[in-house]
Amino acid sequence: MNEMTIIEKIIARRAGRERVSPGDNVWVDVDTLLTHDVCGPGSASIFKREFGEDARVWDRERVVIIPDHYIFTNDKHANRNVELIGEFAREQDLKYFYEPFTDKYKGVCHVALAEEGHTRPGEILFGTDSHTCTAGAFGQFASGIGNTDAAFIMGTGKLWVKVPESIKFTYNNSLPDYVMGKDVILHAIGHIGFDGGTYRCMEFQGSAIKELNIDERMTICNMAVEAGGKCGIIEADDKVVEFLRDKTDREYEIFKSDPHADYHSKYTFNGEEIEPLVAKPYSPSNVERARDLEEIRIDRAYIGSCTGGKATDFIAAARILKGRRVAVETFIIPATTQVEEDIRTMEVEGIKMIDIFTEAGCHVGKPSCGACLGGPADTVGRTTGNEVVISTTNRNFPGRMGSMDSKVYLASPLTAAASAIRGYITDPRRYM
């Protein structure tokens, strides 16, 4: 049978083949390479070492650099990384360098990529960040790579790729209004385990998925890597086309999985039965229902990151926080400058989000990765002791948000906001 999945079709197209199968090793032409302030200097250094000090990247319009991890800090090492990647971008005359402390600065790379039209159906995106898989929400093969692979792409525009198997997750019917994309991906990861998707594409289908907006689809694909996934992907549709309409003028092709394509495994769930979920320390796969954890006291709530710092995430949190006060220190960290503007201008039930958050007693920070990756000591929201945190971020490993002694519980913005009000992990249905 010659039928293929979305991922197989995309790889075949960029490999110049009629078809590929899982396990095949092929050279592919890369559409976009992403890097940032953490890995960019290393990738650039390897590129120069291997291709020469005077070498030029294969395409100045296809290498995208978005510093975002360690921006608002006085740490000299973090500052130097930003300087180094800026020097490389200017030396190479890169068209897309979103420089910090200028009007070009955007914020978290995975969200900014989408806002700036770099995430297109049918293309191949590689990035020096494991959560590059976020762009699978646009029907794109998007995956994280290391510095050496990135340096090779810089010089050649190609990469040697092993075609992954695919796992199909179908969520039928509709999701309740108290369930978000974060709950869906935690449900999937909890079902197959932290390594159940290792070097496989996690493909999400079904009416419950199709009903979700772009922000929510990005959240789902973002965390495919937390199950070991090579990528996550959702078939592009009219919502994707509309999202990209004024963001890119490049032509793209939408691929769909064939009805009888082969999958490693298939799972089907009733979307109406999904509940608010929480991942306990120290793994995103350590999942339980929020309502079964309501005796766990928290010290802090954190709403932000590429996973939980988009406009939809803050609208959800504002729905819960409107007219209420938080009982614990609560951080609101927008992913990008655009989301920051949304927070300041958009209204929820007639009140601007920024007013809802400030009146609730939240700390509203600047757009960046913030405490999601721990960061230097002066990073906003960073844990410094044995804090118990409920967070909309994507990982809860020891030390992930700073202190090795802290405990991080992962949840949706609805659940995080509800928990902030009580000071205990809380099912958001209490406040809806």
C-alpha positions in Angstrom: 0.0 0.0 0.0 1.4 3.4 -1.0 -0.5 5.6 1.5 1.5 7.9 3.8 1.1 10.0 6.9 1.4 13.8 6.9 5.0 13.6 8.1 6.0 11.0 5.5 4.5 13.2 2.8 6.4 16.3 3.9 9.7 14.5 4.2 9.3 12.8 0.8 8.6 16.2 -0.8 11.7 17.8 0.7 13.8 14.7 -0.1 12.7 14.8 -3.7 11.1 11.3 -3.5 7.7 10.0 -4.4 7.4 8.2 -1.1 9.3 7.4 2.1 8.7 4.9 4.9 9.4 4.9 8.6 13.1 4.0 9.2 14.3 5.3 5.9 17.3 7.6 6.1 17.1 10.5 3.6 18.7 13.9 2.9 16.1 16.7 3.1 16.1 20.3 2.1 15.4 22.4 5.1 13.0 25.3 4.8 13.8 27.2 8.0 16.5 27.0 10.7 15.8 28.6 14.1 18.2 29.4 16.9 18.4 31.6 19.9 20.7 33.1 22.5 21.3 29.8 24.3 22.4 27.6 21.4 23.0 30.2 18.7 26.6 31.1 19.7 27.6 27.4 19.8 26.0 26.7 16.4 27.7 29.7 14.8 31.1 28.7 16.3 30.8 25.2 14.8 29.7 26.6 11.5 32.7 28.8 11.2 35.1 26.0 12.4 33.8 23.6 9.8 33.0 25.9 6.8 35.5 28.7 7.4 35.7 32.0 9.1 34.5 33.8 6.0 31.7 31.3 5.2 28.2 32.5 4.5 25.0 30.7 5.6 23.2 28.9 2.8 20.3 31.3 2.8 20.2 34.6 4.8 16.4 34.6 4.7 16.0 31.1 6.1 18.1 31.3 9.2 15.9 32.9 11.9 17.4 34.1 15.2 15.1 35.0 18.1 16.9 35.6 21.4 14.5 34.9 24.2 15.8 32.8 27.0 18.1 35.0 29.1 17.2 38.6 28.1 16.1 40.6 31.1 19.1 39.8 33.3 22.3 41.4 34.5 24.2 38.1 34.3 27.4 38.8 32.2 27.5 35.3 30.7 23.9 35.6 29.4 24.5 39.1 28.2 27.6 37.9 26.3 25.6 35.1 24.5 23.2 37.8 23.3 26.1 39.9 22.1 27.7 36.9 20.2 24.6 35.9 18.4 23.9 39.5 17.4 27.4 39.8 16.0 26.9 36.7 13.9 23.5 37.9 12.6 24.9 41.2 11.5 28.0 39.6 10.0 25.8 37.3 8.0 23.3 40.0 7.1 20.5 37.8 8.3 17.1 39.2 7.3 15.3 37.8 10.4 17.2 38.7 13.6 14.8 39.8 16.3 17.2 41.8 18.3 16.6 42.4 22.1 16.3 46.0 23.4 15.2 47.3 20.0 11.8 47.6 18.4 12.6 44.3 16.6 12.5 42.2 19.8 9.7 39.7 19.9 10.0 37.3 22.9 9.7 33.5 23.1 10.9 32.1 19.8 8.2 29.4 19.3 5.4 31.9 19.6 7.2 34.7 17.7 7.9 32.3 14.8 4.2 31.9 14.3 3.4 35.6 14.7 6.0 36.5 12.1 4.8 33.9 9.5 7.7 31.5 9.7 5.6 28.5 10.4 4.0 27.2 7.2 2.2 23.9 6.3 4.2 21.3 4.4 7.6 22.7 5.3 10.5 21.5 7.4 11.6 23.6 10.3 14.6 22.6 12.6 15.5 24.6 15.6 18.1 24.4 18.4 15.4 24.0 21.0 13.5 20.9 21.9 10.1 22.7 21.8 10.5 23.6 18.1 7.9 20.9 17.7 5.3 23.7 18.6 5.1 24.6 14.9 3.5 21.2 14.2 0.3 23.1 14.9 0.6 24.4 11.4 0.9 21.1 9.6 4.7 21.4 9.5 7.4 19.0 10.3 9.2 20.9 13.1 11.7 19.3 15.4 14.6 20.2 17.7 18.2 19.5 16.9 21.6 20.0 18.4 24.2 22.7 17.6 26.3 20.5 15.3 23.3 19.7 13.1 22.3 23.3 13.1 25.8 24.3 12.0 25.6 21.8 9.1 22.2 23.2 8.0 23.7 26.8 8.2 26.3 25.7 5.7 24.3 23.4 3.4 20.6 23.9 3.9 20.3 20.1 4.3 20.1 17.5 7.0 20.2 13.6 7.1 16.9 12.5 8.6 15.5 9.2 9.7 11.8 9.0 8.9 9.8 8.6 12.1 6.9 6.3 12.8 3.7 8.1 13.7 1.2 7.6 16.6 -2.3 8.8 15.9 -4.3 10.4 18.8 -8.0 11.0 17.9 -10.1 13.1 20.2 -13.7 12.9 19.2 -16.7 15.1 20.1 -16.0 18.4 21.9 -13.9 19.5 24.9 -15.7 21.0 27.9 -15.1 24.7 28.5 -13.0 23.9 31.6 -10.5 21.8 29.5 -7.7 23.4 27.5 -5.0 22.2 25.1 -2.7 21.7 28.1 -5.1 19.1 29.5 -5.2 17.3 26.2 -1.5 16.9 25.9 -1.1 16.0 29.5 -3.7 13.3 28.9 -1.9 12.0 25.9 1.5 12.0 27.7 0.0 10.4 30.8 -1.4 7.7 28.6 1.8 6.6 26.7 4.4 7.7 29.2 7.5 10.0 29.1 9.1 7.8 26.5 6.1 6.4 24.7 6.6 8.7 21.7 10.4 8.3 21.4 11.5 9.3 17.9 7.9 9.1 16.7 5.5 11.8 15.4 2.5 12.4 17.6 -0.3 13.2 15.2 -3.5 14.7 16.7 -6.9 14.4 14.9 -10.6 14.4 15.6 -13.4 16.9 16.0 -12.2 18.1 19.5 -8.9 19.0 18.0 -10.3 20.7 14.9 -12.4 23.0 17.2 -9.4 24.3 18.9 -7.8 27.7 17.9 -4.2 28.0 16.9 -2.9 28.9 20.3 -4.3 25.7 21.8 -3.0 23.6 19.0 0.4 25.1 19.5 0.2 24.1 23.2 -0.5 20.5 22.3 2.3 20.1 19.7 4.7 22.0 22.0 4.8 19.2 24.5 5.1 16.2 22.1 8.8 16.1 23.0 7.8 15.5 26.7 6.8 12.0 25.6 10.0 11.7 23.6 8.3 12.7 20.4 10.4 13.7 17.3 7.5 16.0 16.6 3.9 16.7 17.1 1.6 17.6 14.2 -2.0 18.7 13.5 -3.4 18.8 10.0 -3.6 22.3 8.7 -7.1 23.7 7.9 -8.9 27.0 7.2 -7.9 28.3 10.6 -4.2 27.9 9.8 -4.8 29.5 6.3 -6.6 32.5 7.9 -3.9 32.8 10.6 -1.1 33.0 8.0 -3.0 35.2 5.5 -1.4 38.5 6.4 1.8 37.0 7.8 3.5 35.4 4.8 3.5 35.7 1.1 5.4 32.4 0.5 3.5 29.6 -1.1 3.0 26.5 0.9 1.3 23.1 0.5 -1.1 21.4 2.9 -0.7 17.7 3.4 -3.2 15.2 4.9 -2.6 11.7 6.1 -4.1 9.1 3.8 -7.0 7.1 5.2 -5.1 3.8 5.2 -1.6 5.1 6.2 0.3 2.9 8.6 0.8 4.0 12.2 2.9 2.6 15.0 -0.2 2.8 17.2 -3.6 4.5 17.3 -5.6 5.9 20.3 -9.1 7.2 20.3 -10.7 9.2 23.2 -13.9 11.0 23.9 -13.1 14.7 24.3 -16.1 15.2 26.5 -14.6 12.9 29.2 -11.3 14.8 29.5 -10.9 16.6 32.9 -8.5 19.3 34.2 -5.2 17.5 34.7 -1.9 18.2 36.6 1.5 16.7 36.1 3.2 16.1 39.5 7.0 16.4 40.1 9.2 15.3 38.5 7.9 14.3 35.1 5.3 15.7 32.6 4.0 12.1 32.5 3.2 11.9 36.2 -0.4 12.9 35.6 -3.4 13.0 37.9 -6.8 14.8 37.9 -6.7 18.2 39.5 -9.6 17.4 41.7 -7.6 14.6 43.3 -4.8 16.9 44.3 -6.7 19.7 46.1 -5.0 19.1 49.4 -1.6 20.1 48.0 -0.6 23.6 49.2 1.3 25.8 46.8 3.6 28.8 47.3 3.5 30.3 43.8 1.6 30.3 40.5 3.3 31.0 37.2 1.5 31.6 34.0 3.7 32.0 30.9 6.2 30.4 28.5 5.8 29.1 25.0 3.3 26.5 26.4 1.2 28.8 28.5 2.0 32.4 27.7 -0.2 33.1 24.6 -3.2 35.3 24.4 -5.7 32.4 24.8 -3.9 31.3 27.9 -4.2 34.7 29.6 -7.8 35.1 28.5 -8.5 31.8 30.3 -6.7 32.9 33.4 -8.5 36.3 33.4 -11.8 34.5 33.3 -10.9 32.9 36.6 -9.2 35.8 38.3 -11.7 38.5 37.4 -13.0 40.0 40.6 -10.9 37.8 42.8 -7.5 38.0 44.6 -4.7 35.6 44.6 -3.6 33.9 47.8 0.0 33.3 46.6 2.6 35.1 44.6 1.4 34.9 41.0 3.5 35.7 37.9 2.0 36.7 34.5 4.7 36.5 31.9 3.6 37.1 28.3 5.4 35.0 25.6 5.9 37.9 23.2 5.6 41.6 22.8 2.4 41.0 20.8 0.9 39.0 23.7 2.0 41.8 26.1 0.1 44.3 24.0 -2.9 41.9 24.0 -2.9 41.8 27.8 -2.9 45.6 27.9 -5.6 46.2 25.3 -7.9 43.1 25.2 -10.9 42.9 27.5 -12.5 39.9 29.2 -16.1 40.4 30.1 -15.7 44.2 29.7 -12.5 44.6 31.7 -9.0 44.9 30.3 -6.9 41.9 31.2 -4.1 44.0 32.6 -6.6 45.5 35.1 -7.9 42.0 36.0 -4.4 40.8 36.7 -3.2 43.8 38.7 -6.3 44.0 40.8 -6.0 40.3 41.5 -2.5 41.0 42.9 -0.5 39.4 40.1 3.1 40.4 39.1 3.1 41.1 35.3 6.5 40.7 33.8 8.2 41.3 30.5 7.9 39.0 27.5 10.6 36.2 27.5 11.1 32.6 28.6 11.4 33.9 32.1 11.7 31.2 34.8 10.7 28.3 32.5 14.4 27.3 32.1 15.5 28.5 35.5 17.9 31.2 34.3 20.3 33.5 36.2 19.6 34.4 39.8 17.8 37.6 38.8 15.3 35.9 36.5 11.7 36.9 37.3 9.8 34.1 38.9 12.8 31.9 39.5 12.6 29.6 42.4 15.3 30.0 45.1 14.3 27.5 47.7 11.8 24.8 48.4 8.8 26.6 46.8 5.9 24.5 45.5 4.8 26.0 42.2 1.9 25.4 39.9 3.0 26.4 36.4 1.7 26.5 32.8 5.2 25.7 31.6 6.2 22.4 29.9 8.7 20.7 32.2 8.9 20.0 36.0 12.3 18.3 36.3 14.4 19.0 39.4 15.8 22.5 39.1 13.8 23.3 36.0 12.5 26.6 37.4 15.7 27.4 39.5 16.1 25.7 42.8 16.7 21.9 42.9 14.6 21.9 46.1 11.4 23.3 44.5 8.5 21.3 43.3 6.7 22.2 40.1 3.2 21.0 39.1 2.2 21.5 35.5 -1.3 22.6 34.6 -3.5 24.6 32.3 -3.9 28.4 32.8 -7.4 27.8 34.1 -6.1 25.4 36.7 -3.1 27.6 37.6 -5.3 30.6 38.1 -7.9 28.7 40.2 -5.0 27.3 42.3 -3.6 30.8 42.8 -6.9 31.9 44.3 -7.1 29.1 46.9 -3.4 28.6 47.5 -3.9 24.9 46.9 -4.1 22.9 43.6 -7.6 23.5 42.4 -9.9 22.2 39.8 -11.0 25.3 37.8 -14.6 24.1 37.9 -14.8 25.6 41.4 -14.7 29.1 39.8 -16.5 28.6 36.5 
